[in-house]
Amino acid sequence: MAVIARNLKNDRFREFVFFFGAFAPLGGIEAFCADLFEALERWPRTKALLAWARDPKVLSQFNKFGVAVYRSPLTRGCRAGAPDYVLVLQSWLVLRHAKVIVFGKLPQEGVFRFLMWVLSSNNSRRARLVYITPYRPREVWPARMPAVYTENLDYIIVQSETFATDLRELGYEGEVSVLPYCPPRAVGKIAPSEDYSSIVRVGFLGRLEPQKNLPYLLRFSRLMRNDVRLEIFGDGTERPSLERLAKDCPHLVQFHGAIARELIPAAIDSCDIFVVPSVSEGQCLAALEVIARGKPLIATPVGVLPELMRSGRFGSLIPLGDEIKAAGLVDKMVDELRLGLWPRQPIIDTYKALFDRAVVGQSYISLFERIID
């Protein structure tokens, strides 16, 4: 309760409350949150972030954007939603006085019902509830979106028209807008040539969690040519099992662990190709980080990735569950790299033309103003 006491007089003036729950040291949703707050920094509306992280430093970065951060002290009991329950309890005053609550991740159904009970005790009109989809809806709810969400969410922001169609088919009847994540900054001019004559480095960037499907990458990498090595940037619950699985790979697999956001450009530049083997994605900010630096991408056809690949010459799609074909497509790209068929600058130029950071940021401000009015 000390968190509330610290700012009691000002809590009622937090017009926009961003409820993001768990924060990982490295993750696309977390990176999007930072990019969004940077885009909203000069926007005069008052903002608060409700989240929790095992490392408090992960959340302290948002203070520089004028965002009040309310952190749950509990980081255990995630499967039962315990940290999010505590977050709602200790921030009830912030939530009740908000005009708009934006979810970067939806709390579990039980937590969401509890939140609705907290908001229903408010005598004034409750906040408008907005959800920004982190994953393709159909990949989260194959048959039907739970009623507690469809009946209470006023607005959903998606990154693709395909996602919007999913929502309608899953039973959501509220308002929907299509708007991409705030895109990473593109690199400027780069060196015109690179050396692919010896080892080609194939990278992965992201959390080491089941959704990212790293065992699939390690399995089909056994079928790839021998003059490649895998560079894994990220950490997560699956790292021990992945390290055991990597021992059977015929080439070197290097696990670098979690890296700070400011070190991501250097990590990307250290590799030649990146692979996204996920079973579920949304915008996939890691993919944007990669092409923003002119590196070709190989990805499974999930989330926005098929549309991204169709929008420019960024790389290739690999199937889920076909290790032979996936390995063959990586080998093919290695050959094309050595023939000079994947120069970095055209990838960067296409990315800049499609993803204007300033325009996207202003689009979020315009949309939020429309929602609050």
Phi, psi and omega in degrees: 000348179297330180297319179289314183302328184299328187228031189306318184290334185262348185302322184292347182260008175277096186291319180247123176246124180257113182260104183247352177062228186293135177242126175265155178298327180224119180187152183295319181295319180293320178294321177299318180302315179297317180294323180294315180294327175296319179294330182266005189303317183270359177288127189287351179294142180278144190225147174223150176243129174251117185199174174212150181207147178294331176251107183303335181297335179300327183267338185294340182298338186279346179299326182293344178264010180076026181256127175281126183256127177244115189248133174287132178284347182265129179236005178252164180079033185297320183299329178269359181076018185304313180300325180287324174301315180296321180299317178293316181299312186280347182244022185301324181291320177299315183293319184290333181263358179289149173269328179220134173246123184250125179259121172275337172220139178281131174297161174305157185304318180296317178296319181296320177297319178297318177299317179297325177294317178300316181290329182290340179280358179280133181287332180272177180298133182289162180297152171283138184254125184237136179239128174257114187293125175273340181224164175295128184304319182296332179281342178267316181236093184299328186248312188207137174283132183306142185299327181300332177274311183298329184276344187240336179285126181275333189208137175233131177256124181241166183258006185200148174297329177299320178296320179297318177297318176306312184301317179297318181289336180271000173105005179275130183243003180282191182281144181226136173232145178259119182206126182288165169300154173299119187284149175297157177290138177280151176287156177281216179291144181237168179298140187289341184221152176224158184260115177246020188288333183252256182270134174259129183263121180256121187251159169227139180229117178157187180283145178267075183232161185307321182301331183280346168063039180296328177302325178297315178300315181293325180292312182283344176293335177296337182266356181279165178302162185276346183268037174231161171220150181261135177240113184255115179252114180144171180216167179164185187293336183271359185302313181302316181291326178291321178296324176293317180296325182293339181295338180271359180282140182286348179236171185290136172239118183253122176261117184265347183078183179292142179234150180294153183303321183290346179264355182298316178304317180294323178297316179296317181295338181282350181246168182252327180222148173238146180240134172243100185264019192300156171264346179205138179209167170247245175292329185060079182297329178300322178296320178293321177302320183292309184287337175297339178253013171080018179263136179290155190234141171238125189214155174282157186277064180235160178058222181275353189303319177300319179292322178299316181293327178286337186280346180190171181274083184253343182158212185225154173263139175245149180284156169277133174083012178231086187294324181295313181293320180299313179298321180296323180289325175294314179301321179297318179293325176300315177300317181293324175302315183289340176270001179077024184271358179232062176294146186287320188300318177299325178295316179297316182297318179295319178300314181299322181291328184270330189233093178265110185301317182294319180294316180296317179301316179294328178295323176295317179299314180298318181292316179298322178296321178294321181292318183289335178276000000 
